[in-house]
Amino acid sequence: MTQSTTATPNITAFFDEATFTVTYIVADPHTKQCAVIDSVLDYDANMGRTRTDSADKVIESIKSQGLTVAWLLETHVHADHLSGAPYIQKKMGGKIAIGDQITQVQDIFGNLFNAEDGFSRNGSQFDHLIAANEVLKIGDLSMQALHTPGHTPACMSFVIADACFVGDTLFMPDYGTARCDFPGGDATTLYESMETILSLPDETRLFMCHDYAPGGREYLWESTVAKTKATNIHLAGQTKSQFIAMREARDAKLGTPRLLLPSVQVNMRAGHMPPADDNGIAYIKIPVNQVGM
């Protein structure tokens, strides 16, 4: 693994309190090209309606900064929010990309939701599938993709200069680490992925995909490798075996994310809704009494 030594990007963060998600614009200050990481499409589960308020804020910032979108990146198939990537792409361009192990996720959830016959499980819904250690260009900047599975098989972290966007692999030190109980998740694999991230230089800034403000503190989403190693409540002072035992016991007691069922069905399709029925309406399926959900 090599860390990018390019110039420092400009990073703009947007926090969506409804899903506790952080979206990032990562921009080359010289060429004005940018990547958008983990965008949000607002979704009212009670009404089955989408809105674009969160994505529109990102678009407004892109325009105000005079940026051109090169990439719309997903750190993984999210289970807690719908992706806004297709909407932003329609307005601003750019390629939608995810880790190439998305095919594993599509197999798992394609079966669970009994996806339509035309549902491809080769990742072709995305414009680009990212290989482990692949380097993506954002103008003159280079961003390296690290395969960091454990939360899901397709999880990627993105390293650019002194910044690493870790998706759900890590949270702020006072909140801990990702759950591993979703299909394809694994606590041992997660620990090894965190070792990969924490092998970066101590001063590397870690940008989280979520924050839940434990104890009522303000929302935060930036830490460092050094602080995470020293103070993360799930990692500091723990052996690998101790972490795995803790993670598995904790996961066994966690509830299902509120938007898991709609999110996964949409996000495994690169943020697109399932195809409409013959009445022109798209539907989200709800598996009833399905073991493992």
N, C-alpha and C positions, 0 to 999 in steps of 0.2 A: 504494500500500500504506500502510495506517495501522496503527500499533502500538497495541494496547489500553492504555489508561491507567487501567484499573480497579484496585481493591485487589489486593494480592498474594494469590495462592491458597496454600493449604497443599498441599505436594507430598510424597507418600510413594512411595518407590521400592522395587521388589522385583527382585532379580537372580536369574535362573535360570541356574545355572552349566552345566547340561546343554546349553543352547542359546545361552548367553552373551547372553541377552535381558534387557532391563530393561522392566518394566511399571510404569506410573505411575498413582497415584490423584491427581487434581487436584481440589481441593475448595474451595468457597466457605465461608470460616470463619463467615459470618453465617447463610446459609440452610441450610447443611449439604448442599447438592446437590454432586454430584461427577461427573467423567468418569473412566473407566478407559481408558488408552491402551496398546494393544499387549499384550493379555493372552496367556497361554500355557496350552495344554493339553498335559500331559506325554504323550509317545508313545514306546513301545518298538518301534522299527522291526523288531527281530529277532523279536518275538513278535506284532506287529500289535495291540498293546493300548494303550489310553489310561488315564491316571490323572488325577486332578484336584488333586494336592497343591499345585501352584503356584497354581492358581486359588482353592483353598480358603484359602490364606494371604491373598490379596487380599480375599476375602469376609470373613474374620475381621477384617481391618483396617477394612473398610467398616462392619461392625457395631460394632466397638469404638469407632469415631469417631462413631457415630450418624449416618452419612451416608445419603443417598438417591441412587441412581444415575440420572443423567439421560442419560448417553451412554456407549456402549462404542465407542471410536474405534479405527480401524485406520489407521496412517500409510500402509500399502500392502498389497498381497498378499504376505505374507511367504513366503520360500523356505527358511527355516531353522527354523521352528517352526509348529505348528498353533495356531490361535487358540482361546482359551478363552472367547470372548465369548458364544456361545450358552449355555454352562453357567452363567456368571455371570448372564446375563440371566434364565435360568430361576429362579435363586435370589433375585436382587436387583432385577430389572427393568431399565429403561433401553433406549434405542434403539441398535441396531448401525448404525454409519455408516462410510463410506469415500468417497474422492474419486470424483467422477462419471465419471472416465475408467476406472473399473473395467470398463466395457464393452469397451474395447480389450483388456484383459487376458483377459477371458472369451472373446473371439473367438480370441485367440492360443492359449490353453491348452485351450479347448473343442475346437478342431481337433486339437491335439496329442494329447489324450487321447481323442479320438473320443467326446465326452460323449454321454450318453443323449439321445434325441429331446426329452425334456421339459426339458432344461437350458436355462434362459432366459439370454440374453446381454445383458439390458437392466439388470442390477444389481438386479432385483426381489427377490433373496434378502436384500438389506440393507433395513433399516427406513428408511434415509435416505441419499441420495447427496449429497455435499457439493460445491458449486460453488466455483470459485476465488474467493477473497476473501470467501466467505460468513462471517458472524459467527454463532457458536453461543453460546447462553446456558447458563451453568452457575450457576444461581441468579441472583445479581445481577452476576456476572462475565461478561465478553464474551471469547470466544476466536475469533480470526480464523484462517481456514484459507488457507494459501498453497499454490498448486499448484507443487510442486517436483519435476518429473519428471527422468528421466535414468537413475536406477537402474531404475525401472519407469515406465510411462506414467501410473499413477494415484497416484504419491507425493504426499502432502500433509505439510506442516509446520504445526504449530498454535502460534499466538502468543497468550499471555495475560499481560497486564501486562509484567513484565521477563523472562518465560520463553518459550523457543521449543523445542518438541519436534520434533526434526528427522528422526525415523525413521532410515532407513539412508543418508540423503544425506551426512551427515558422521559421522566417528568422532572419538574423542579426538585431539588434535593429534599425538600420537606414533604414531598408527595410520593416519591419513589420511582417505580418502574412499571412497565406495561404488563397487562394481564396476558396470560398464555393459554386460556381455555377455549378460545375460538377454534373451529375446525382447522387443522394444520398448524396450530400453535404448539410451542414446546418450551418449557422453562430452561432446560439445558441449552438449547439453541439460543435462547434469548441471552443467557449469561455470556455465551461465547461472542455474540454480536456486541454486547456492551463492552466486552474486553477489546474488541476491535475499535470501537469509538474512543474508549478511554486510553488507547495507546497513542492517540494523537497528542501533540504537545500540550502541556498543562495549560497554556494560555489560550488554547482554542476555545472560542465561544460556542456554546451549544444552544441552539434555538429549538424550543419545544413546539409541538403541534397543538398541545392542550395545556390548560391550567385550570385548577378547581379551587384555588384560594383557600387552602386548609386553614382552619382557625379564624377565618374571616379576614385574613390579610388582603392587601391589594393583589390584583391579578399580575402575575409575572410570567415571563416566558424565555428569559435568557439567563444562562449560567455559564460555567466554564468546566473544562475537564478537571482541573485541580479541585474546584469546589465540589464537584460531583463525587470524585474519588474520596474526598475527605469527609463529606457530610451527608451523602444520599442515605436516607433512612433504611433503604433496603440493601445497601451495598457496603457501607462503611463498616469495617471490622468483621465482615462476614466471609466465610469460606464459600467456595462454589457449592458444596453440598448443602450448607446451611441456607444459602439463597434459594436453591431449588426446592428444598423442603418448605421454606416460608412461602414461596411463590405458589406452589401447588396447593398448599393448605388455604391460602388467602383466596385463590381463584375459585376454590370449591364453594365459597360462601358469597361470591359476587352475583349480583342480579344482572339481567340482560339489559344492555343499553336501550334507551327509549326508542331510538330510531334505527335499530339494527336491521330489522326486516326490510323497510324501504331502502335504506342506505345501500346494503349489499346488492340488492337486485339492480339498482341504478348504477352503482359504482363499478360493478363487474362488467358493465357495458360502456365504460369510459364516460360515465355521467349522463348517458342517454336513457330515457325512459324505455321500459319494455314496449315492444311493438303494439300498436293499437289493435283492438278486436275489430270485428267487422262492422261495429257501430261507430268506429272512429275514436273510441275512448281507450286510453292506456290504463292498465290496472296493475296494482301492486298485490302480490299474493301473500296470504298469511297462512303458513302451515299450521295445522291444528294438531295438538298433542304430539308434536314431533320430538322424539328423543334427541338430546344433544343440543338443543337450542336454549 
